[in-house]
Amino acid sequence: MKEKIVNENIKNALVSLGTSIAKWTDGMERIETLVPGLALFKRYEPTDPMGGMYEPGICIIAQGEKRVLLGNETYVYDADHYLITAVHLPTIAEVTSASKDKPYLGLRLKFDLQDLSQLMADSKLPPPRVQQSPRGIATGKVTLPLLSCFGRLIDLLEEEEDIPVLAPVITREITYRLLTGDQGKRLRQIAAVFSQGRQIAQTIDWIKSNYAEPIRIEDLAKQVNMSISTFHHHFKSITAMTPLQFQKNLRLNEARRLMLAEPTDAATVSFLVGYESPSQFNREYSRLFGAPPLRDIKKLREMPNEGMA
């Protein structure tokens, strides 16, 4: 009986959350709200697979379904399951369930590993003892307290003057519930200051800032005081790809962003993102995005604005 009541309350909370998302996205498919890190999304039909970067954060769907590919792995989330990412990850994502009658309604809230670490310290939440680096992405079960937090966070959009004071409080509660929830061990393992997961997260940030530069695995391993084999193992455990594959995905996603932002030929962009051969750039771009740069960018410009949540 108790479980039935809880499920009914979750269902009602999802309906309420969906109503709020639909309201704030009226006439739009994506909105970056005044709440720091919070974006809302609406889609009236399934989307094509889109490559892009998932940032550390949580994605929740009030209605619909989405599929995310990381390397050879697939993650599906819907109204019953959230998606969390603990590090920056290049992925391919697509909305798989959406219609005019039941549009896809979702949100994304970014978080920072430093904030998670501080909350772990403040709450005396220890990192898990297991030192095996977990995958930096996962799905978890949606709970009523989590939905309640997001409902209150979106409600703040009605009272903009309260956002600077109350949004950090609600966001902190959300991160606490994630740290103590079914994916809490994963987050704590990566966020813990001296964990190998945190060291890999720092390396990911470094590669992200220096994606156009040549990288040597020996140098990356030395930065975090790991042997080459240990570094390679933990990096692949978290990202599902090697450092060089990760860098390649970053380069290609950045090239796509640059070509979308302003008219630029593929050869010029290929050099800007670190490629020495435009022909190699074209081959790898086509392999990742399913079409050569010119055709892909033309198609994207004809599509509504896409988002990663």
C-alpha positions as CSV (number, residue, x, y, z in Angstrom):
1,M,0.0,0.0,0.0
2,K,2.8,2.4,1.0
3,E,4.7,1.6,-2.3
4,K,1.5,2.3,-4.3
5,I,1.1,5.7,-2.6
6,V,4.8,6.6,-3.2
7,N,4.5,5.6,-6.9
8,E,1.3,7.7,-7.2
9,N,3.0,10.7,-5.6
10,I,6.0,10.3,-8.0
11,K,3.6,10.2,-11.0
12,N,1.9,13.4,-9.8
13,A,5.2,15.1,-9.2
14,L,6.3,14.2,-12.8
15,V,3.0,15.6,-14.2
16,S,3.6,18.9,-12.2
17,L,7.2,19.1,-13.3
18,G,6.2,18.5,-17.0
19,T,3.6,21.2,-16.8
20,S,6.2,23.7,-15.5
21,I,8.7,22.7,-18.2
22,A,6.0,23.0,-20.9
23,K,5.1,26.5,-19.6
24,W,8.6,27.9,-19.6
25,T,9.5,26.4,-23.0
26,D,6.3,27.7,-24.7
27,G,7.2,28.4,-28.3
28,M,10.8,27.2,-27.8
29,E,12.6,23.9,-27.7
30,R,15.3,25.0,-25.3
31,I,15.8,27.6,-22.6
32,E,18.7,28.5,-20.4
33,T,17.0,29.7,-17.3
34,L,18.1,32.4,-14.8
35,V,18.9,29.6,-12.3
36,P,22.6,29.0,-12.8
37,G,23.2,25.7,-14.7
38,L,19.5,24.9,-15.3
39,A,18.2,24.4,-18.8
40,L,14.7,23.2,-19.9
41,F,13.9,21.3,-23.1
42,K,10.9,20.4,-25.2
43,R,10.7,18.3,-28.4
44,Y,7.6,17.4,-30.4
45,E,9.2,14.6,-32.3
46,P,12.1,12.2,-32.0
47,T,15.5,13.6,-33.0
48,D,18.3,12.4,-35.1
49,P,21.4,11.2,-33.2
50,M,23.4,14.3,-32.3
51,G,27.1,14.3,-31.2
52,G,27.9,16.7,-28.4
53,M,29.5,17.1,-25.0
54,Y,27.7,16.1,-21.8
55,E,28.9,18.2,-18.9
56,P,28.9,17.1,-15.3
57,G,25.3,17.3,-14.1
58,I,22.0,15.5,-13.9
59,C,19.3,15.2,-16.6
60,I,15.7,14.4,-15.7
61,I,12.8,13.7,-18.1
62,A,9.2,14.5,-17.0
63,Q,7.8,13.0,-20.2
64,G,9.4,11.0,-23.1
65,E,12.6,9.1,-23.5
66,K,16.2,9.7,-24.6
67,R,19.1,7.4,-25.6
68,V,22.8,8.4,-25.1
69,L,25.7,6.5,-26.7
70,L,29.2,6.6,-25.1
71,G,31.6,4.6,-27.1
72,N,29.9,1.3,-27.6
73,E,27.7,1.6,-24.6
74,T,24.0,2.7,-24.6
75,Y,22.2,4.6,-21.8
76,V,18.4,5.0,-21.9
77,Y,16.6,7.3,-19.5
78,D,13.0,8.3,-19.2
79,A,10.5,9.6,-16.6
80,D,11.5,6.8,-14.2
81,H,15.2,7.2,-14.5
82,Y,17.6,10.2,-14.4
83,L,21.0,10.4,-16.1
84,I,24.1,11.7,-14.3
85,T,27.5,12.6,-15.7
86,A,30.4,13.2,-13.4
87,V,32.9,14.4,-16.0
88,H,32.8,15.9,-19.5
89,L,32.0,13.2,-22.0
90,P,31.7,13.3,-25.8
91,T,28.5,11.4,-26.6
92,I,25.9,10.9,-29.3
93,A,22.3,11.4,-28.1
94,E,18.8,11.2,-29.5
95,V,15.3,11.8,-28.2
96,T,13.5,8.5,-28.9
97,S,10.0,9.2,-27.6
98,A,8.2,12.5,-28.4
99,S,5.0,13.5,-30.2
100,K,2.6,16.5,-30.6
101,D,0.3,15.0,-28.0
102,K,3.1,13.9,-25.6
103,P,6.2,16.0,-26.2
104,Y,9.5,15.2,-24.7
105,L,9.9,17.4,-21.6
106,G,13.3,17.4,-19.8
107,L,15.8,19.4,-17.8
108,R,19.5,19.6,-17.1
109,L,21.2,20.9,-14.1
110,K,25.0,21.2,-14.2
111,F,27.1,20.7,-11.1
112,D,30.8,21.1,-10.2
113,L,33.0,18.3,-8.7
114,Q,34.5,20.8,-6.3
115,D,31.0,21.6,-4.9
116,L,30.4,17.9,-4.6
117,S,33.7,17.5,-2.7
118,Q,32.9,20.3,-0.4
119,L,29.4,18.9,0.4
120,M,31.0,15.5,1.0
121,A,33.3,17.1,3.6
122,D,30.5,19.2,5.2
123,S,28.2,16.2,5.4
124,K,31.0,13.8,6.5
125,L,30.2,11.5,3.5
126,P,33.3,9.3,3.0
127,P,34.4,8.2,-0.4
128,P,33.8,4.5,-1.1
129,R,36.6,2.2,-0.2
130,V,36.7,0.6,-3.6
131,Q,39.4,2.3,-5.7
132,Q,38.3,1.0,-9.1
133,S,37.3,4.1,-11.1
134,P,33.6,3.9,-12.1
135,R,32.2,4.9,-15.4
136,G,31.6,8.7,-15.5
137,I,28.0,8.3,-16.6
138,A,25.0,6.3,-15.3
139,T,21.3,6.2,-14.9
140,G,19.5,6.1,-11.6
141,K,16.0,5.7,-10.2
142,V,14.0,8.9,-9.9
143,T,12.8,9.6,-6.4
144,L,10.1,11.9,-4.9
145,P,12.5,14.0,-2.9
146,L,14.6,14.7,-6.0
147,L,11.5,15.6,-8.1
148,S,10.3,17.9,-5.3
149,C,13.7,19.7,-5.3
150,F,13.5,20.3,-9.1
151,G,9.9,21.5,-8.8
152,R,10.9,24.1,-6.3
153,L,13.9,25.1,-8.4
154,I,11.7,25.8,-11.4
155,D,9.2,27.6,-9.3
156,L,11.9,30.1,-8.5
157,L,11.6,31.3,-12.1
158,E,8.4,33.0,-11.0
159,E,10.2,35.0,-8.3
160,E,13.5,36.1,-9.9
161,E,14.6,38.1,-6.9
162,D,14.7,35.0,-4.8
163,I,17.0,33.0,-7.2
164,P,20.4,34.3,-5.9
165,V,19.5,33.3,-2.3
166,L,17.3,30.2,-2.7
167,A,18.7,28.5,-5.9
168,P,22.1,27.6,-4.2
169,V,20.2,26.1,-1.3
170,I,18.0,23.9,-3.4
171,T,20.9,22.9,-5.7
172,R,22.9,21.9,-2.7
173,E,20.0,19.7,-1.6
174,I,19.8,18.1,-5.0
175,T,23.6,17.3,-5.0
176,Y,23.2,15.9,-1.4
177,R,20.4,13.6,-2.5
178,L,22.5,12.4,-5.5
179,L,25.5,11.8,-3.3
180,T,23.4,9.7,-0.9
181,G,21.2,8.0,-3.6
182,D,21.6,4.9,-5.7
183,Q,24.5,6.4,-7.8
184,G,26.0,8.2,-4.8
185,K,29.0,5.8,-4.5
186,R,29.9,6.5,-8.2
187,L,29.8,10.3,-7.7
188,R,31.7,10.2,-4.4
189,Q,34.4,8.0,-5.9
190,I,35.0,10.5,-8.7
191,A,34.5,13.7,-6.6
192,A,36.7,12.6,-3.7
193,V,39.7,15.0,-3.7
194,F,42.5,12.4,-3.7
195,S,40.8,9.6,-5.6
196,Q,42.0,8.3,-8.9
197,G,38.7,9.2,-10.4
198,R,39.2,12.8,-9.4
199,Q,42.7,12.7,-10.9
200,I,41.2,11.5,-14.2
201,A,38.6,14.2,-14.1
202,Q,41.3,16.8,-13.8
203,T,43.1,15.2,-16.8
204,I,39.8,15.4,-18.8
205,D,39.6,19.1,-17.9
206,W,43.2,19.6,-19.1
207,I,42.6,17.8,-22.4
208,K,39.4,19.8,-22.9
209,S,41.4,23.1,-22.5
210,N,44.2,21.9,-24.7
211,Y,42.4,19.7,-27.3
212,A,44.2,21.2,-30.3
213,E,47.7,20.4,-28.9
214,P,49.4,17.0,-29.4
215,I,49.2,14.9,-26.3
216,R,51.5,12.1,-25.0
217,I,50.1,9.5,-22.7
218,E,53.4,9.6,-20.7
219,D,53.0,13.2,-19.9
220,L,49.3,12.9,-18.9
221,A,50.1,10.0,-16.6
222,K,53.0,11.9,-15.1
223,Q,50.7,14.9,-14.3
224,V,48.6,12.7,-12.0
225,N,51.5,10.5,-10.7
226,M,50.3,7.3,-12.3
227,S,52.1,4.7,-14.3
228,I,51.1,4.7,-18.0
229,S,49.2,1.4,-17.7
230,T,47.3,2.5,-14.5
231,F,46.4,5.9,-16.0
232,H,45.2,4.3,-19.3
233,H,43.1,1.8,-17.3
234,H,41.4,4.4,-15.1
235,F,40.9,6.8,-18.0
236,K,39.1,4.2,-20.1
237,S,37.1,3.0,-17.0
238,I,35.6,6.5,-16.6
239,T,35.2,7.6,-20.2
240,A,34.9,4.3,-22.2
241,M,37.6,5.5,-24.5
242,T,41.3,6.0,-24.7
243,P,42.8,9.5,-24.1
244,L,43.5,9.8,-27.9
245,Q,39.9,8.8,-28.8
246,F,38.6,11.3,-26.2
247,Q,40.7,14.1,-27.7
248,K,39.6,13.2,-31.2
249,N,35.9,13.4,-30.2
250,L,36.6,16.8,-28.5
251,R,38.3,18.1,-31.7
252,L,35.5,17.0,-34.0
253,N,32.7,18.4,-31.7
254,E,34.6,21.7,-31.5
255,A,35.0,21.8,-35.2
256,R,31.3,21.3,-35.7
257,R,30.5,24.0,-33.2
258,L,32.9,26.5,-35.0
259,M,31.4,25.7,-38.4
260,L,27.9,26.2,-37.0
261,A,28.8,29.5,-35.4
262,E,30.0,31.2,-38.5
263,P,30.7,30.3,-42.2
264,T,34.1,28.6,-42.2
265,D,35.5,26.0,-44.6
266,A,36.3,22.6,-43.3
267,A,40.0,22.8,-44.1
268,T,40.5,25.9,-42.1
269,V,38.6,24.5,-39.1
270,S,40.5,21.2,-39.3
271,F,43.8,23.1,-38.6
272,L,42.2,25.2,-35.9
273,V,41.3,22.1,-33.9
274,G,44.6,20.4,-34.3
275,Y,44.4,18.3,-37.5
276,E,47.4,18.3,-39.8
277,S,45.5,16.7,-42.7
278,P,42.1,18.0,-43.9
279,S,41.4,14.7,-45.6
280,Q,41.9,12.8,-42.3
281,F,39.6,15.4,-40.6
282,N,36.9,14.8,-43.3
283,R,37.1,11.0,-42.9
284,E,36.9,11.1,-39.1
285,Y,34.2,13.8,-39.1
286,S,32.1,11.7,-41.5
287,R,32.6,8.6,-39.4
288,L,31.5,10.3,-36.2
289,F,28.6,12.4,-37.5
290,G,27.4,10.3,-40.4
291,A,28.1,12.9,-43.1
292,P,31.0,15.1,-44.4
293,P,31.3,18.5,-42.8
294,L,29.6,20.6,-45.5
295,R,26.5,18.4,-45.8
296,D,26.3,17.9,-42.0
297,I,26.4,21.6,-41.2
298,K,23.9,22.4,-43.9
299,K,21.5,19.9,-42.3
300,L,22.1,21.2,-38.8
301,R,21.3,24.8,-39.8
302,E,18.0,23.7,-41.2
303,M,17.1,21.9,-37.9
304,P,15.6,23.5,-34.7
305,N,18.1,24.3,-32.0
306,E,19.2,21.0,-30.4
307,G,20.4,20.5,-26.9
308,M,22.1,17.7,-25.0
309,A,19.5,17.0,-22.4
